[in-house]
Amino acid sequence: MTDTLTIRRPDDWHLHLRDGAMLRAVLPHSTAHFARAIVMPNLTPPVVTAADARAYRDRILAALPEGARFTPLMTAYLTEGTDPDDLARGREEGVLTAVKLYPAGATTNSHGGVRDLAKVRPVLERMQAIGLPLLVHGEVVDPEIDIFDREAVFIERHLRPIRADFPELRIVMEHVTTQDGVDFVLDQGDGMVGATITPQHLVLNRNDLLVGGVRPHYYCLPVVKREHHRLALRKAATSGDPRFFLGTDSAPHPVHAKETACGCAGVFNARVAVACYAQAFEEEGALDRFEAFASLNGPAFYRLPVNEETVTLVRGAEDLPERLAVPGGDDVHVFRGKAVPGWRVEA
């Protein structure tokens, strides 16, 4: 049994940093472990244009802890009014790394998202032409569809047609949560479709969320699913298949907004994500494949160089606080799964 594990410094290919005081509070927990991160654009108001993305990137860089080496990779929020020329300029100028598709109403701050995919076809055509990836929150919002089936239905109704119509468009299924999602990625043999997997979906199933009372700090969107879906995700993540890579979906919300009659969706896991992933890989007997998932597969998909720096994990649980203090009283609950992971990133 090994007591240390050294890997190339990982990247987070799906991260929420928020803005203002919350940004300043949570950012150090990502910069401590990750070299780069795909930053989600669902602020209020959202990051819609290249200019918006440039301004948000500047705010992130201004909030970096002293001495931190961290590159935010910016995304634009796709709307039915998105200008393809603006995205192309953002891509050419090195501002935009990807574009995020939120079905309107699917998750936090997604009310301005896409309702009719036919209206964004010119944008998708331009993205395909310039090599700008599409990041997909893959859920339908039809109220007649069971919340646990929304990912599977989205694949059949929308994702397969997008693939058929735009075969050269690189697509990431963000925070994939089901066997259906895993199978869809595996069925795409051309390397144009990848998927991120979160730590919470590797360690939780819907019993953990609901049995014995609702646990609001386990509530995220897409919601955690049945146990066989969790096992499918663990198999995919630990398989060594380059189409699956790390994306924490760390999404901080104030405790008072989570613990309310209508709690918001999202977990703040940035502090413990690497340790949670390592624990899952060890449990699956796949620590030798952890570096590929955490540090190699994502850069390959995004056509970026791998990081030269390394991080070392050591055996032993970190003494985690229950909450992260945010100025103004908006404390954030620190996710730890069902138990404190048995690994920690060496300082």
ABEGO torsion letter per residue (X at the ends): XBABBBBBBBBBABBBAEBEAAAAAAAAAAAAABABBBBBABBOBBBABAAAAAAAAAAAAAABBBGBBBBBBBBBBBBAABBAAAAAAAAAAGABABBBBBBBGABBGAAABBABAAAAAAAAAAAAAAGBBBBBBBBBABAABBAAAAAAAAAAAAAAAAAAABAABBBBBBGBABAAAAAAAAABAAGABBBBBBAAAAABBAAAAABGEBBAAABBOBBBBBAAAAAAAAAAAAAGBAABBBBAGBBBBBAAAABBABBBBEBBAAAAAAAAAAAAAAAAGAAAAAAAAAAAAAAAAAGBBBBABBBBBBBEBBBBBABBBBBGGBBBBBBAEABBBABBBBX
